[in-house]
Amino acid sequence: MRYTPPAPGERIACVGCGALVPDIDGPTHRYIGASPGCWQAYGELQAAGYSSDALFSPHRLAVDIYAAQHPGVPGKQSSQSVACHLFILCLVLERNVDPSFATRAITQFLDKYKEGGFQWIEPPSSLGPLTVLDVLNATGQADHNLRVRLWAESVWQAWKPYHITVRAWADEMGY
């Protein structure tokens, strides 16, 4: 799967990940902080993941990576999103939980913690050097899977100041 960006034009840094993306008008997510060009690229990655059984498992992890790399601004939904997706990155990368279990794990996590709400976790100045564009430029399935894994590690490492907190959540959840 080779990413073909829109016709040459001005590029801007995505407000979330910093990737140089086309400066376009278009939709974004209501609380995930992404520029329209980056959101469009993520949509292409989503479409590829749903169209291929081979790409579906890393596709599920890509949801968590993208959300953690595009935290948005302080608010109830964005605070919950960052916490949940960092929780999944911890489980997958440090506790060897299969990404296909992520939806169930997030549900359990929310059931346990949503009553008290989630405090905003101030994002680090850099959310990792790898972005959705790196994954879209994969040259085949094995390369795609490797790039998703490296992207996950990159984003998880960027959030290092909060690893103790997220690991404590995983411990409390029995993972």
Backbone as a chain_set.jsonl record, in Angstrom:
{"seq": "MRYTPPAPGERIACVGCGALVPDIDGPTHRYIGASPGCWQAYGELQAAGYSSDALFSPHRLAVDIYAAQHPGVPGKQSSQSVACHLFILCLVLERNVDPSFATRAITQFLDKYKEGGFQWIEPPSSLGPLTVLDVLNATGQADHNLRVRLWAESVWQAWKPYHITVRAWADEMGY", "coords": {"N": [[0.86, -1.157, 0.0], [0.866, 1.961, -1.018], [1.098, 5.272, -0.183], [-0.464, 7.902, -1.769], [-0.322, 11.141, -1.862], [-2.547, 14.021, -2.134], [-2.535, 16.156, -5.052], [0.478, 18.059, -5.704], [1.095, 20.707, -3.485], [0.719, 23.231, -1.0], [2.117, 22.343, 2.127], [1.464, 21.603, 5.526], [2.299, 21.434, 9.014], [0.865, 18.86, 10.83], [-1.451, 19.467, 13.423], [-1.505, 17.657, 15.462], [0.405, 15.369, 15.229], [2.531, 16.48, 13.88], [3.363, 15.783, 11.334], [4.137, 16.541, 7.921], [1.587, 17.48, 6.051], [-0.896, 17.644, 3.41], [-2.239, 20.891, 2.925], [-5.328, 21.215, 3.282], [-8.882, 21.786, 2.999], [-11.24, 20.177, 4.93], [-12.903, 17.423, 6.61], [-12.466, 16.732, 10.126], [-11.858, 15.038, 13.217], [-14.07, 15.235, 16.038], [-12.882, 15.483, 18.598], [-10.326, 14.427, 18.512], [-7.17, 15.646, 17.894], [-6.287, 16.612, 14.932], [-5.009, 17.71, 11.802], [-6.852, 18.45, 8.764], [-5.591, 17.253, 6.457], [-4.014, 15.235, 7.576], [-5.947, 13.739, 8.896], [-7.321, 12.82, 6.684], [-5.349, 11.162, 5.554], [-5.194, 9.239, 7.576], [-7.752, 8.189, 7.33], [-7.445, 6.863, 4.892], [-5.664, 4.871, 5.687], [-7.309, 3.522, 7.487], [-9.309, 2.566, 5.709], [-7.785, 0.788, 4.159], [-7.113, -1.073, 6.123], [-9.598, -2.186, 6.782], [-10.209, -3.397, 4.422], [-8.62, -5.577, 4.078], [-7.944, -8.713, 5.333], [-5.442, -9.467, 6.237], [-4.32, -7.101, 7.095], [-5.899, -6.348, 9.183], [-5.469, -6.907, 12.015], [-3.075, -5.353, 12.747], [-4.276, -3.001, 12.069], [-6.203, -2.472, 14.045], [-4.567, -1.797, 16.201], [-3.464, 0.5, 15.143], [-5.499, 2.364, 15.426], [-5.403, 2.979, 18.168], [-2.81, 4.003, 18.339], [-2.914, 6.25, 16.631], [-4.852, 7.847, 17.918], [-3.582, 8.333, 20.395], [-1.455, 9.806, 19.499], [-2.603, 12.084, 18.614], [-3.84, 13.924, 20.607], [-5.585, 16.108, 20.999], [-7.371, 18.738, 22.636], [-7.737, 19.816, 26.097], [-10.486, 18.242, 27.616], [-13.494, 16.393, 28.402], [-14.019, 14.099, 26.693], [-11.64, 13.951, 25.149], [-9.719, 13.647, 27.153], [-10.459, 11.173, 28.234], [-10.096, 9.601, 25.961], [-7.288, 9.768, 25.449], [-6.288, 8.524, 27.788], [-7.428, 5.922, 27.57], [-6.344, 4.963, 25.121], [-3.596, 5.094, 25.557], [-3.472, 3.231, 27.589], [-4.05, 0.883, 26.142], [-1.822, 0.823, 24.402], [0.179, 0.347, 26.294], [-0.621, -2.206, 27.221], [-0.331, -3.773, 24.881], [2.357, -3.332, 24.044], [3.951, -3.678, 26.337], [2.818, -5.651, 27.924], [2.244, -7.692, 26.298], [-0.313, -8.198, 25.234], [-2.71, -9.234, 22.896], [-3.52, -7.175, 20.128], [-6.118, -7.494, 19.131], [-7.706, -7.81, 21.309], [-8.16, -5.342, 22.284], [-10.566, -3.733, 22.151], [-12.299, -4.969, 23.966], [-10.716, -4.735, 26.282], [-10.576, -1.946, 26.581], [-13.257, -1.382, 27.113], [-13.592, -2.698, 29.587], [-11.76, -1.199, 31.089], [-12.894, 1.378, 30.972], [-15.31, 0.853, 32.292], [-14.382, 0.467, 34.866], [-13.092, 2.916, 35.533], [-14.535, 5.192, 34.643], [-16.417, 6.486, 36.272], [-15.096, 8.248, 38.051], [-14.024, 9.893, 36.203], [-11.583, 11.186, 33.879], [-8.522, 12.764, 34.241], [-6.99, 15.422, 32.443], [-4.153, 14.656, 30.584], [-1.254, 16.179, 30.101], [0.094, 16.539, 26.951], [3.314, 15.428, 25.726], [5.967, 17.476, 24.315], [6.806, 16.477, 21.864], [5.294, 13.972, 19.972], [6.375, 11.7, 18.985], [8.512, 10.515, 16.327], [7.569, 9.031, 14.165], [4.768, 8.657, 11.963], [1.351, 8.4, 10.74], [1.779, 8.656, 8.02], [4.19, 7.353, 7.559], [3.444, 4.695, 7.856], [1.581, 4.423, 5.813], [3.249, 4.414, 3.64], [4.264, 1.892, 3.427], [5.653, -1.055, 1.902], [4.544, -3.532, 1.56], [2.765, -6.295, 3.147], [4.303, -7.361, 5.362], [6.108, -5.268, 5.783], [4.282, -3.252, 6.37], [3.165, -4.223, 8.8], [5.457, -4.162, 10.424], [6.015, -1.405, 10.38], [3.736, -0.382, 11.675], [4.133, -1.435, 14.219], [6.584, -0.175, 14.928], [5.738, 2.468, 14.849], [3.887, 2.429, 16.952], [5.63, 1.917, 19.117], [7.172, 4.23, 18.993], [5.3, 6.28, 19.577], [4.419, 5.438, 22.12], [6.834, 5.65, 23.537], [7.171, 8.407, 23.43], [5.311, 9.278, 25.266], [6.5, 8.736, 27.681], [6.839, 10.107, 30.236], [4.45, 9.476, 31.519], [4.282, 6.776, 31.869], [4.443, 5.357, 34.326], [1.984, 5.931, 35.561], [0.172, 4.845, 33.667], [0.972, 2.181, 33.621], [0.292, 1.513, 36.225], [-2.496, 1.612, 36.04], [-2.86, -0.605, 34.353], [-1.878, -2.638, 36.026], [-3.774, -2.476, 38.103], [-5.985, -3.311, 36.701], [-5.417, -5.914, 36.375], [-3.639, -6.855, 34.443]], "CA": [[0.0, 0.0, 0.0], [1.698, 3.153, -1.173], [0.305, 6.481, 0.006], [-0.342, 8.916, -2.809], [-0.993, 12.338, -1.346], [-3.175, 14.858, -3.148], [-1.622, 16.876, -5.951], [1.41, 18.945, -5.004], [0.558, 21.961, -2.973], [1.319, 23.623, 0.266], [2.057, 21.376, 3.212], [1.506, 22.176, 6.871], [2.518, 20.46, 10.075], [-0.363, 18.449, 11.513], [-1.522, 19.998, 14.784], [-1.321, 16.57, 16.416], [1.643, 14.597, 15.122], [3.598, 17.272, 13.265], [3.679, 15.344, 9.968], [3.835, 17.507, 6.868], [0.417, 16.966, 5.336], [-1.491, 18.647, 2.521], [-3.037, 21.952, 3.535], [-6.624, 21.1, 2.613], [-10.089, 21.918, 3.787], [-11.886, 18.879, 5.011], [-13.366, 17.048, 7.945], [-11.582, 16.222, 11.163], [-12.585, 14.394, 14.311], [-14.558, 16.273, 16.95], [-11.997, 15.731, 19.737], [-8.953, 14.04, 18.193], [-6.537, 16.834, 17.325], [-5.575, 16.34, 13.683], [-5.292, 18.589, 10.664], [-7.626, 17.727, 7.756], [-4.743, 16.418, 5.599], [-3.607, 14.06, 8.346], [-7.165, 12.953, 9.109], [-7.577, 12.154, 5.41], [-4.378, 10.07, 5.439], [-5.629, 8.214, 8.518], [-8.909, 7.551, 6.703], [-6.925, 5.917, 3.899], [-5.137, 3.732, 6.433], [-8.487, 2.799, 7.982], [-9.922, 1.858, 4.585], [-6.912, -0.34, 3.812], [-7.223, -2.063, 7.187], [-10.879, -2.876, 6.69], [-10.336, -4.114, 3.149], [-7.677, -6.689, 4.025], [-7.853, -9.506, 6.56], [-4.041, -9.481, 6.664], [-3.978, -5.825, 7.723], [-6.872, -5.983, 10.206], [-4.912, -6.897, 13.373], [-2.329, -4.114, 12.995], [-5.207, -1.883, 11.897], [-6.813, -2.179, 15.357], [-3.559, -1.094, 16.981], [-3.295, 1.829, 14.537], [-6.519, 3.235, 16.025], [-4.881, 3.436, 19.458], [-1.617, 4.817, 18.1], [-3.316, 7.539, 16.065], [-5.542, 8.633, 18.947], [-2.594, 8.772, 21.385], [-0.571, 10.784, 18.872], [-3.422, 13.252, 18.28], [-4.671, 14.011, 21.812], [-6.568, 17.19, 21.005], [-7.269, 19.746, 23.69], [-8.398, 19.349, 27.311], [-11.93, 18.052, 27.598], [-13.889, 15.094, 28.933], [-13.82, 13.019, 25.727], [-10.233, 13.839, 24.774], [-9.009, 13.104, 28.316], [-10.781, 9.751, 28.274], [-9.479, 8.985, 24.789], [-5.842, 9.629, 25.663], [-6.083, 7.503, 28.815], [-7.772, 4.596, 27.041], [-5.445, 4.52, 24.06], [-2.304, 4.825, 26.182], [-3.669, 1.954, 28.294], [-3.911, -0.199, 25.157], [-0.418, 0.756, 23.973], [0.899, -0.323, 27.374], [-0.947, -3.635, 27.217], [0.217, -4.433, 23.694], [3.808, -3.231, 23.949], [4.659, -4.109, 27.544], [2.195, -6.813, 28.568], [2.063, -8.671, 25.212], [-1.73, -8.476, 24.979], [-3.015, -9.18, 21.465], [-4.31, -5.981, 19.792], [-7.526, -7.818, 18.878], [-8.381, -7.753, 22.605], [-8.196, -3.939, 22.701], [-11.92, -3.214, 22.346], [-12.784, -5.518, 25.231], [-9.914, -4.161, 27.36], [-11.006, -0.551, 26.774], [-14.567, -1.428, 27.764], [-13.358, -3.023, 30.994], [-11.066, -0.053, 31.667], [-13.885, 2.443, 31.152], [-16.252, 0.447, 33.343], [-13.734, 0.629, 36.175], [-12.603, 4.262, 35.833], [-15.291, 6.332, 34.115], [-17.148, 7.195, 37.338], [-14.282, 9.347, 38.543], [-13.569, 10.696, 35.081], [-10.156, 11.154, 33.58], [-7.858, 14.053, 34.231], [-6.224, 15.711, 31.229], [-2.726, 14.357, 30.645], [-0.608, 17.149, 29.207], [0.941, 15.824, 25.982], [4.705, 15.855, 25.6], [6.173, 18.409, 23.197], [6.87, 15.659, 20.64], [4.515, 12.741, 20.125], [7.075, 10.644, 18.272], [8.937, 10.871, 14.98], [6.848, 8.28, 13.131], [3.369, 9.077, 11.83], [0.511, 7.628, 9.84], [2.37, 8.693, 6.675], [5.209, 6.302, 7.483], [2.751, 3.413, 7.673], [0.971, 4.419, 4.479], [4.29, 4.192, 2.641], [4.754, 0.51, 3.501], [5.778, -1.7, 0.591], [3.867, -4.828, 1.57], [2.158, -6.636, 4.434], [5.305, -7.469, 6.426], [6.605, -3.915, 6.029], [3.178, -2.554, 7.03], [3.093, -4.679, 10.187], [6.636, -3.638, 11.108], [5.853, 0.045, 10.548], [2.734, -0.148, 12.724], [4.792, -1.736, 15.501], [7.548, 0.895, 15.197], [4.94, 3.664, 15.132], [3.365, 2.244, 18.31], [6.739, 2.094, 20.051], [7.544, 5.64, 18.929], [4.294, 7.064, 20.306], [4.474, 5.032, 23.523], [8.051, 6.24, 24.107], [6.949, 9.852, 23.577], [4.505, 9.479, 26.467], [7.252, 8.133, 28.785], [6.584, 10.688, 31.566], [3.208, 8.962, 32.098], [4.306, 5.311, 31.898], [4.156, 4.845, 35.674], [0.53, 6.043, 35.749], [-0.522, 3.898, 32.792], [1.299, 0.832, 34.122], [-0.514, 1.302, 37.444], [-3.84, 1.245, 35.572], [-2.793, -1.987, 33.849], [-1.762, -3.489, 37.19], [-5.066, -2.477, 38.796], [-6.921, -4.066, 35.881], [-5.003, -7.312, 36.394], [-2.892, -7.218, 33.243]], "C": [[0.908, 1.222, 0.0], [0.803, 4.367, -1.1], [0.585, 7.456, -1.126], [-1.081, 10.149, -2.317], [-1.662, 13.108, -2.471], [-2.108, 15.587, -3.968], [-0.719, 17.818, -5.167], [0.754, 20.268, -4.63], [1.235, 22.27, -1.671], [1.118, 22.526, 1.303], [2.127, 22.144, 4.531], [1.814, 21.061, 7.857], [1.175, 20.142, 10.728], [-0.324, 18.963, 12.949], [-1.327, 18.917, 15.84], [0.064, 15.964, 16.358], [2.812, 15.368, 14.525], [3.987, 16.843, 11.867], [3.332, 16.444, 8.976], [2.769, 16.912, 5.964], [-0.126, 18.049, 4.412], [-2.344, 19.643, 3.303], [-4.371, 21.993, 2.788], [-7.738, 21.472, 3.58], [-10.723, 20.541, 3.825], [-12.267, 18.568, 6.433], [-12.208, 16.642, 8.849], [-12.458, 15.539, 12.2], [-12.983, 15.454, 15.338], [-13.667, 16.481, 18.174], [-10.579, 15.218, 19.545], [-8.329, 15.217, 17.452], [-5.694, 16.52, 16.102], [-5.959, 17.382, 12.645], [-6.045, 17.785, 9.604], [-6.773, 16.818, 6.848], [-4.284, 15.154, 6.29], [-4.81, 13.145, 8.588], [-7.524, 12.194, 7.832], [-6.625, 10.968, 5.222], [-4.76, 8.922, 6.373], [-6.848, 7.472, 7.973], [-8.486, 6.543, 5.649], [-6.352, 4.674, 4.576], [-6.277, 2.883, 6.978], [-9.116, 1.956, 6.874], [-9.096, 0.636, 4.192], [-7.034, -1.444, 4.857], [-8.51, -2.857, 7.121], [-11.01, -3.701, 5.414], [-9.432, -5.331, 3.069], [-7.642, -7.414, 5.357], [-6.441, -9.482, 7.119], [-3.665, -8.207, 7.405], [-4.885, -5.494, 8.903], [-6.273, -5.927, 11.611], [-4.042, -5.666, 13.63], [-3.207, -2.869, 12.835], [-5.819, -1.495, 13.243], [-5.835, -1.412, 16.234], [-3.355, 0.327, 16.449], [-4.316, 2.826, 15.081], [-5.989, 3.833, 17.328], [-3.672, 4.348, 19.279], [-2.033, 6.206, 17.632], [-3.966, 8.425, 17.125], [-4.558, 9.148, 19.999], [-1.666, 9.84, 20.812], [-1.296, 12.078, 18.507], [-4.382, 13.522, 19.44], [-5.725, 15.106, 21.827], [-6.303, 18.182, 22.115], [-8.019, 19.244, 24.926], [-9.922, 19.323, 27.181], [-12.247, 16.644, 28.073], [-13.577, 13.961, 27.952], [-12.351, 12.846, 25.348], [-9.41, 13.275, 25.937], [-9.225, 11.603, 28.427], [-10.092, 9.018, 27.129], [-7.99, 8.744, 25.005], [-5.573, 8.528, 26.678], [-6.325, 6.098, 28.261], [-6.756, 4.101, 26.017], [-4.022, 4.317, 24.569], [-2.353, 3.503, 26.952], [-3.474, 0.791, 27.326], [-2.475, -0.299, 24.665], [0.427, 0.055, 25.03], [0.641, -1.827, 27.352], [-0.281, -4.362, 26.056], [1.745, -4.465, 23.735], [4.555, -3.777, 25.163], [4.094, -5.369, 28.182], [1.868, -7.913, 27.556], [0.619, -9.118, 25.017], [-1.968, -8.326, 23.479], [-3.875, -7.954, 21.167], [-5.794, -6.272, 19.548], [-8.356, -7.793, 20.165], [-8.643, -6.319, 23.053], [-9.605, -3.429, 22.994], [-12.486, -3.704, 23.675], [-12.034, -4.898, 26.415], [-10.315, -2.71, 27.639], [-12.348, -0.509, 27.487], [-14.415, -1.717, 29.246], [-12.717, -1.843, 31.731], [-12.047, 1.087, 31.945], [-14.883, 2.107, 32.254], [-15.665, 0.686, 34.731], [-13.474, 2.097, 36.522], [-13.501, 5.43, 35.42], [-16.058, 7.109, 35.184], [-16.379, 8.414, 37.829], [-13.82, 10.285, 37.445], [-12.059, 10.594, 34.914], [-9.624, 12.575, 33.572], [-7.101, 14.211, 32.919], [-4.751, 15.395, 31.494], [-2.055, 15.268, 29.628], [0.34, 16.422, 28.254], [2.38, 16.332, 25.995], [4.864, 16.756, 24.375], [6.294, 17.688, 21.857], [6.114, 14.37, 20.914], [5.085, 11.609, 19.276], [7.391, 11.023, 16.842], [8.196, 10.144, 13.86], [5.375, 8.673, 13.144], [2.618, 8.125, 10.912], [1.103, 7.602, 8.428], [3.437, 7.626, 6.506], [4.569, 4.941, 7.238], [2.15, 3.334, 6.274], [1.991, 4.165, 3.375], [4.903, 2.796, 2.712], [4.72, -0.139, 2.125], [5.133, -3.073, 0.519], [3.372, -5.123, 2.972], [3.184, -6.687, 5.563], [5.85, -6.085, 6.791], [5.544, -3.093, 6.763], [3.132, -2.926, 8.515], [4.261, -4.143, 11.006], [6.482, -2.142, 11.374], [4.806, 0.39, 11.603], [3.369, -0.37, 14.092], [5.772, -0.617, 15.888], [6.843, 2.205, 15.534], [4.401, 3.6, 16.561], [4.466, 2.497, 19.339], [7.167, 3.562, 20.127], [6.584, 6.5, 19.755], [4.327, 6.718, 21.798], [5.693, 5.659, 24.201], [7.871, 7.749, 24.336], [6.187, 10.172, 24.864], [5.198, 8.948, 27.727], [6.993, 8.781, 30.15], [5.335, 10.126, 32.262], [3.179, 7.434, 32.187], [3.956, 4.745, 33.269], [2.648, 4.855, 35.933], [-0.199, 4.984, 34.935], [-0.243, 2.463, 33.234], [0.486, 0.522, 35.381], [-1.953, 0.944, 37.068], [-3.86, -0.213, 35.119], [-2.684, -2.965, 35.007], [-3.104, -3.615, 37.916], [-6.12, -3.273, 38.046], [-6.547, -5.549, 35.801], [-4.259, -7.782, 35.149], [-1.402, -7.255, 33.537]], "O": [[1.64, 1.455, 0.962], [-0.15, 4.486, -1.87], [1.737, 7.791, -1.401], [-2.31, 10.203, -2.35], [-1.37, 12.869, -3.642], [-0.933, 15.617, -3.603], [-1.094, 18.316, -4.105], [-0.031, 20.842, -5.385], [2.217, 21.63, -1.294], [0.077, 21.87, 1.342], [2.765, 23.192, 4.628], [1.61, 19.884, 7.561], [0.441, 21.045, 11.129], [0.713, 18.902, 13.609], [-1.017, 19.225, 16.99], [0.817, 16.036, 17.329], [3.962, 14.947, 14.653], [4.856, 17.467, 11.258], [2.365, 17.183, 9.16], [3.019, 15.969, 5.213], [0.15, 19.233, 4.607], [-3.074, 19.272, 4.223], [-4.523, 22.709, 1.798], [-7.563, 21.473, 4.799], [-10.724, 19.828, 2.822], [-11.993, 19.342, 7.35], [-11.131, 16.263, 8.39], [-13.678, 15.482, 12.049], [-12.295, 16.464, 15.484], [-13.69, 17.57, 18.749], [-9.703, 15.545, 20.345], [-8.904, 15.723, 16.489], [-4.512, 16.197, 16.226], [-7.09, 17.869, 12.618], [-5.899, 16.565, 9.544], [-7.207, 15.716, 6.51], [-4.175, 14.105, 5.654], [-4.697, 11.923, 8.494], [-7.98, 11.053, 7.895], [-7.043, 9.897, 4.783], [-4.658, 7.755, 5.992], [-6.96, 6.257, 8.14], [-9.098, 5.483, 5.522], [-6.535, 3.557, 4.092], [-6.213, 1.655, 6.934], [-9.419, 0.78, 7.074], [-9.65, -0.43, 3.924], [-7.055, -2.625, 4.511], [-8.518, -4.062, 7.374], [-11.84, -4.608, 5.343], [-9.475, -6.055, 2.074], [-7.348, -6.813, 6.391], [-6.253, -9.478, 8.335], [-2.779, -8.231, 8.259], [-4.683, -4.476, 9.564], [-6.547, -4.975, 12.341], [-4.242, -4.987, 14.637], [-2.912, -1.816, 13.399], [-5.94, -0.308, 13.546], [-6.228, -0.48, 16.934], [-3.101, 1.25, 17.223], [-4.018, 4.016, 15.184], [-6.107, 5.035, 17.564], [-3.531, 5.347, 19.984], [-1.569, 7.214, 18.163], [-3.662, 9.614, 17.217], [-4.686, 10.286, 20.451], [-1.151, 10.68, 21.549], [-0.657, 13.06, 18.13], [-5.595, 13.372, 19.289], [-6.676, 15.027, 22.606], [-5.156, 18.433, 22.486], [-8.849, 18.342, 24.816], [-10.541, 20.269, 26.696], [-11.358, 15.795, 28.138], [-12.944, 12.974, 28.327], [-11.869, 11.719, 25.237], [-8.487, 12.493, 25.707], [-8.285, 10.85, 28.683], [-9.563, 7.924, 27.322], [-7.493, 7.643, 24.769], [-4.712, 7.679, 26.447], [-5.514, 5.196, 28.467], [-6.355, 2.938, 26.053], [-3.308, 3.452, 24.061], [-1.379, 2.75, 26.959], [-2.801, -0.185, 27.66], [-1.956, -1.406, 24.522], [1.299, -0.746, 24.693], [1.573, -2.625, 27.452], [0.27, -5.447, 26.234], [2.354, -5.506, 23.489], [5.669, -4.284, 25.03], [4.802, -6.077, 28.899], [1.287, -8.939, 27.91], [0.358, -10.272, 24.678], [-1.473, -7.381, 22.865], [-4.856, -7.708, 21.869], [-6.635, -5.393, 19.738], [-9.585, -7.759, 20.104], [-9.277, -6.099, 24.085], [-9.81, -2.751, 24.0], [-13.086, -2.929, 24.421], [-12.644, -4.574, 27.434], [-10.385, -2.294, 28.795], [-12.551, 0.319, 28.375], [-15.04, -1.056, 30.075], [-13.091, -1.532, 32.861], [-12.029, 1.684, 33.021], [-15.256, 2.968, 33.05], [-16.381, 1.064, 35.658], [-13.618, 2.488, 37.68], [-13.239, 6.564, 35.822], [-16.319, 8.297, 34.998], [-16.954, 9.489, 38.0], [-13.281, 11.355, 37.726], [-11.366, 9.981, 35.726], [-10.212, 13.471, 32.967], [-6.624, 13.228, 32.353], [-4.184, 15.817, 32.502], [-2.275, 15.131, 28.425], [1.281, 15.763, 28.696], [2.633, 17.511, 26.242], [3.994, 16.789, 23.504], [5.92, 18.242, 20.823], [6.28, 13.753, 21.966], [4.371, 10.68, 18.897], [6.637, 11.762, 16.209], [8.2, 10.605, 12.719], [4.809, 8.979, 14.193], [3.185, 7.17, 10.382], [0.939, 6.612, 7.715], [3.575, 7.055, 5.424], [5.108, 4.127, 6.488], [2.208, 2.287, 5.628], [1.62, 3.742, 2.28], [5.953, 2.551, 2.117], [3.873, 0.183, 1.292], [5.19, -3.713, -0.531], [3.535, -4.308, 3.881], [2.951, -6.108, 6.624], [6.03, -5.773, 7.968], [5.867, -2.328, 7.672], [3.068, -2.051, 9.378], [4.081, -3.72, 12.148], [6.785, -1.67, 12.47], [4.975, 1.356, 12.347], [3.164, 0.42, 15.014], [5.787, -0.169, 17.035], [7.293, 2.957, 16.398], [4.449, 4.587, 17.295], [4.252, 3.211, 20.319], [7.485, 4.067, 21.203], [7.016, 7.345, 20.539], [4.27, 7.612, 22.642], [5.588, 6.149, 25.326], [8.364, 8.294, 25.323], [6.401, 11.22, 25.474], [4.535, 8.734, 28.742], [6.932, 8.062, 31.148], [5.185, 10.287, 33.473], [2.15, 6.86, 32.545], [3.24, 3.747, 33.357], [2.103, 3.889, 36.467], [-1.086, 4.302, 35.45], [-1.144, 1.624, 33.218], [0.044, -0.61, 35.572], [-2.563, 0.078, 37.695], [-4.772, -0.964, 35.464], [-3.324, -4.016, 34.985], [-3.517, -4.711, 38.294], [-7.031, -3.84, 38.649], [-7.286, -6.346, 35.223], [-4.25, -8.974, 34.84], [-0.604, -7.544, 32.645]]}, "num_chains": 1, "name": "protein.A"}
